[in-house]
Amino acid sequence: MRRYFRLSDIDRDSYLNFNEFQVYYKRLRPNTVFARRSMPRRLWMIAFRAYDKDQDGYCSWDEVWKRAMISKRRTSKSKGKTRARSVTPSTVTVGMDYAEYSRVVKKMFTE
């Protein structure tokens, strides 16, 4: 994960801007919907805001690492199977309410 971060940091300033974040995410998770399909900029911004906790327009390694640990805690292992927890209004990204998040996700899978 750290290696992907360094490879994606094109300008070598130890932060990922929005474009570098897209490169990072596609390298880190090549089999996700974001990486396989051409996603609207709005959906990329939602993902970027989830990582950019201080909302300064850049993702530091600490922010990326903390987000990865949050994602890891949201999954639990039971009998060898990984089960993701359900999304609640408190786990939705900053800047949008749960109803808007639901509409965006529905639209993403119906296109």
N, C-alpha and C positions, 0 to 999 in steps of 0.2 A: 504494500500500500504506500509506504514512504517512497519507494522507488518510482511508482507511477506519479506521485506528487512532484518529485524532482524532474522527471521527464516532461511533465506537462507545464512546468514553470518555465516558459520559453524565454522570458526576459531576465530570469535568474534573480528576482527580487525577494524570493522566499514567500511570495503570496500568489494566489491564483486570481486573475481577473475573470470576468464572465466568459470570455472566449477560451481562456486556458482551462477554466472549470469544465467546459464542454468536452475538451480533449481528455482531461483527467477522468471524467465520469465514463466516457466511452471506452477508455482503456481499462478502467477498474471493473466495469460491469458490461462486458461486450454482448451479453445475451439478454439484456433488458430491452423493454419497449423503447426507451430513450435512445439506446445505441443502434437499434436495428431499423427504426423508422425515422423519417424526417419529422421532427416534432416542432410544433409552433413555438416561437420565441417565448410566449407567455408561460408555457409549461416548463421551459428551461429556467425561466426566472423564478418560478415556484421552487424548483429543486435548488437553485443557487441560494435563494433566501433561507432555505432550510439549513444550509451549511454556514452561511454568513451571519452568525449570531449577533455580532455588534453592528451590522448593517452599514459597514463602511465601504462596501463595493468590492471587497477583496476577501478571499478565504485564506486564512493562515493555516499552517500545519496543525496547530492546536485546535482550531475550529473543526477541521476535517476529522481529526482523531476523536474529538469529543462526540461528533455526530456519528461516527462509526461505532463508538461504544454505546451510544443510545440505541442505535439500530440493533446491536448485538443483544442488548438487554431486553429488547422487545420480542425477541424470539426465545422460546424455551424448548428444551429437548425433553421429550417424553417417549420412552420405549424406542429410541433410535430415530424418531421422526422429528423434524423441525416444524414447529407450529407458530405462525405469526399471530401476534395479538391483534385485536380489532382496533380500528382507528376511532378515536373519540375526539370531541371538539378540542380537548386540551392538547392533543398530539398533532393537530393540524399546524401547518407552517404559519409564521407570523405574517400579518398583512391581509388575511382573508378569513372569512368566517366559514363555519362548517358547511353551510348550504352552498356557498360558492365553490368550495373545494369539491363537494359531491357532484355539482354540475360539470366541473372541469374534468373530473375523472370519468364520468359517464360519457361525455363527449369524446374523450380520448379513445375509449374502447368501442365507440359506435362509428367512428370515421373509417 
